[in-house]
Amino acid sequence: MPEPRTVAVFVGTRADLGPLTPVIGVLAQAPQVDLHLLTGVMYDAAELEQALPEATGSGARVHALAEPMGEMSTAAQLEQGALLSAAAGRVLAEIGADSIVVLGDRWELLYVVPPAFLLGVPIVHLHGGEVTEGAVDERIRHAVTKLGDEHCVASPDAAQRLAQMGEPEERIHVTGAPGLDRLAAAQPLDDAALAGLLGVERVERPVALFTYHPPTANAEAPVGDWAVAAAEGTLAACGTVIGTHPGMDEGRDEIIAALSALAAREPRFRFVDAIGAQYPAVLAAVDVVVGNSSSGVIEAATLHLPAVDVGERQRGRLRGDNVIQAADDRADVERAVRSALSPESLARARLVVNPYGSGDASGRILDIVRRAGGAGRVKSFVDAAANGRPDDSVQDRTPGEEVAP
């Protein structure tokens, strides 16, 4: 029987709730695991419990570190961050956390991870080592890597980058992307169910799933105009476009206002806050994914969907042959969407192998969480100059294989 473990998982927004849901599920069901969920950016405790699939959150205790944010600005982020930091330190100490699981590159990790580090709580970081050159979040991701104890990466190229950053190879584990686990058995909604979900009489094909986030590396970008241009280009090539709200970054409010105005004058554009637990079924039901969200780059390939990646936010990120690039321009987005829906692109998407894994990451992550902290708090820096270049063999590994010395 495994030793009892108290495990905390931080869930700030829907951006990390989706890919974390399978991990929360296996932790909630694992024997000898006392699971605690920390939140406080997009959700309060009751909202997070409601957002989780019933079986997934069963048995987990939810702690709201702060009230949800009402606006998005740098000043608001700084104020919220101070609240998150103080409360995270207090809660982690109170529950006696044996480890904390965090995902990705969100700004709020700058306030949640350091308290865990100072308390000596081992940090298990998911989705480290990736590249998103159009978002300042990439630097946050790399900063969390240096504070992290165990790294569950989604692909071999990410493992290679962590090795280049001096991380010990025994702490790097190629698990695959956990968000794919929830898609393995996804059954698409039929058109009647999809219309009911959207509150329309009928959907017109092709159907696109559309999300546009602020490209945070370009602080001066006219994000509202760019989001509308991308949505209008998608509407020109599709019958129905399902738009979802952007993430909790500065520029979010401008995008929501601009896309809400578009939805008011264009009934084929259905703009919703989030899809929630229905996301796998909706994703399986659409014909194309459009925007600058990681869902088009990471998840779409599992369901063999074509995707259009708009602009620079995801630039540099590993992607399959199902992804077509478009500029932040209405005409170019229309061109790319029409190309994605062509017989040639659809055939290519049907054959794509997702480079982020096969949908069985959460079990591997559970094993790593169980033993987190066993390597000790001191982490050696691997000097590439002394040991040659990082081991190129990690590039040949598949998700599920750990990088070992």
Helices and strands as residue ranges (DSSP letters): E 5-10, H 14-29, E 33-39, H 45-51, H 54-57, E 61-64, H 74-95, E 99-103, H 109-119, E 123-126, H 137-147, E 150-153, H 156-164, G 169-171, E 172-174, G 178-183, H 191-198, E 207-211, H 223-237, E 240-244, H 252-265, E 269-272, G 276-278, H 279-285, E 288-291, H 294-294, I 295-299, G 300-303, E 307-310, E 323-326, H 330-340, H 343-351, H 361-371, H 384-387, G 392-396
